[in-house]
Amino acid sequence: MNYPYPVMYKNVYKYDDMKRAEHMAVRNTVGWYLWTHQLVEVTGADCVEFLEMIFPKNIGNLAPGRERYTTMLDEKGEIIDDVVVFRMEEKKFWISTLFRADMFRWFEAHKGSFDVSWTDITPQWEMYAVQGPKSLEMVNRLAAEPVDGQKFFEMKANQIDGVSVYINRAGYTGEKLGYEIYFPKAEAPAMEKKLRALAEELGGREVTEFQVMAWTLPCEAGYYYMRDLRHTNPFETGLEGGINWDKDFIGKEALAKIRDEGAEREVVGFTVAEADIHIKGRNMGNEGEFVYKDGEYVGRCMKITYSYVNETNNGTIICRKGALKAGDKVTMHGHEAVICEPKFI
């Protein structure tokens, strides 16, 4: 169809003052938001052995109160989930996922004779992320026990106004200081009032935009969202570190073959200086825009968002291994992009 006027696309990030303010609160002061993933509790005499088989990274060497980010693979070595595994007690683990139902089916298919059980404990908890340079100050003003000495990826029991909580030093924003408060769901409304008032007092604010929580903040820091990882393997996405090749885990044989022969694809970053663009990434629920270098197809756009810190469109591409290097120029839907590392701050 021929249009009698140019079709214009306005940048859904650049001109949105609310998204900008929420994003930059996390970077400059403090931002908080409700970010409750689905929580699965795993127990049983064989729970350690079972989880060692399910996940390629070590689980059994976690001390109680510590946690680990890991992928979960299928028999082809492809990523079917990325999760955080918390060791709460010797024989009790929590797993944070976005795909509980799929995980339950996967666990059931591979349970075999293991003495292990799992249950959905999501209805019992809300998780509030408190992120940014003033997050330590904010959490310390809430918690009965100061969290100054808490290590990254360490979960500790604490109290807020007499309510038993867990406070985890972690986050999905790339901030050096960030905490996650696991709060009993029945007490959550009162907790939100305290968070809102305290954040404002510290010059921060509540983050309400999903695109900020899940896309703009994590993308700047080089983090993935599970939708980015579908139909990829750890060697393509740079997530092969920490895999324990001395144990048996689902997908090991296929993944070892990829390791020995080399991955066929890799993930690179890109920026687009042009403000108003129309580029589709996988994060928009499709297969991603075709990427061309010198007229040759080399890959697809995984994600495109906006960096409020750098004032530019940024994102990731999954491409043929070695096809693109930093500084190369490519085109996507007629727009020019410049290749860089897949981390922007």
Steps between C-alpha positions, in 0.01 A plus 500: 500500500628846411449755777450869400723603794807359678431242772666620821584298810547675830749352743298336779783565747679823408204733544337324795577716804362245747714214369802727500440616859450146629807367321725783614378478860657154514823626345531820707321448833269206570207330332275227634243275338297187545682229306367169634612207289346160545659319793541124512608325821689172456552258788571132563785265584625505137428865420869588458569210264186578303585868456859414404353298211254771399747790495847510337658716771589372846215500749628274778789727597271792584502588868163568663409861432689515170366479144605449141379613159488212254339389179282190464557300181314249290659191346622707202695730730258787434393737775143440615518720810741721692447505874648588835535209743505591872618254763276581795598197712702183444200325345287796394547713190307783341503551124400832345352453153253659262376164372387296799253282309762403242751432778256272681443296183877480442566391858229235482638362174846456658416411860558129456578337837629818668349572842412858422190719501418853393226748570393844385554749785438811288166574673684545831746773394543831325846608390590868496812610316681800653773607262751780458770699682274577799351150526723403793389808692137430419512134602691578820229746598244222462676190635548409866852369425733712282588340165833678447708181515272291282674349197369497145267201445453450873155462655449566871205493735413840644204696636315812392259645757491166678417308180736215407650555155790386286736759354712402203785707361437473128320668216418511131613855432880485487532724804787428740260548788166325483281293727193279475260480793286185523198612699197295615225574252236571764711784637595645160264802478649654816850429368431685177392813688830501690705443184321777313545758775862412572604500133353847453682621811829376348433665164397176331171357379294193424564334163165413342590439135560137403718615210734668749513204739545231236660675202667840532682448831613138439597559136733787592679260736520214248243279672268260319129446531391139450324593177845599362640154573248271335652266241855593598768316693740628771796524261305727265392732778818511710341306787733201494704617798471290814364188333621189685619258235592241764139418581208365298229748408223512242638619167864428587579282197352746250659798673842333510476451124429872456792580731738282301384602152429865578172689513349598166361831629579772753337804658628851426375842601400793282401863523286710267555876510184580301228585752173390342543149368287199425708190582334188641683279748409171659405691814198628307370145457619422147802338335700821480604722212738365234853642534710572191866590461598621152176353369567154648268348760696434821245468780192629681423768755451343843407814691479873450440753777636840594791609719399803703857522628651513150201661323497247219307198382679181598447129476637159411531290187552126469715446195727255323814448707772742394279684250493825697757688703497824696475801270331315212193664350188296427146574390169390652176602331688773320660647812877509554642348819855484634624179660648506851532283808159384637540711815447875496589639844 
